[in-house]
């Protein structure tokens, strides 16, 4: 169970970073 939760947190952290990068690019574009 704990191992399963671990990969979920890894996944969420990666997704969060991608969203932040996209927001930065959008702001630069505007």
Backbone torsions as a table, in degrees:
resi	resn	phi	psi	omega
1	UNK	NA	-48.3	-178.9
2	UNK	-62.5	-40.1	179.5
3	UNK	-60.8	-40.0	179.5
4	UNK	-63.1	-42.8	179.8
5	UNK	-65.0	-35.3	-177.6
6	UNK	-58.9	-47.7	-177.6
7	UNK	-68.3	-27.5	178.4
8	UNK	-66.4	-43.0	179.9
9	UNK	-65.7	-38.5	177.5
10	UNK	-60.3	-44.9	-178.8
11	UNK	-61.9	-46.0	-178.7
12	UNK	-63.2	-39.9	-178.8
13	UNK	-65.3	-38.8	179.1
14	UNK	-66.9	-45.0	179.8
15	UNK	-61.6	-41.9	-180.0
16	UNK	-60.8	-41.5	179.7
17	UNK	-64.7	-41.2	-179.6
18	UNK	-62.3	-41.9	-179.1
19	UNK	-64.4	-40.3	179.5
20	UNK	-63.8	-42.4	179.3
21	UNK	-62.2	-42.3	-179.6
22	UNK	-64.1	-41.1	-179.8
23	UNK	-63.4	-39.1	178.9
24	UNK	-62.3	-44.8	-178.9
25	UNK	-62.9	-41.2	-179.6
26	UNK	-63.1	-42.7	-179.6
27	UNK	-64.1	-40.2	179.0
28	UNK	-64.3	-38.7	-178.4
29	UNK	-64.2	-41.0	180.0
30	UNK	-72.8	NA	NA
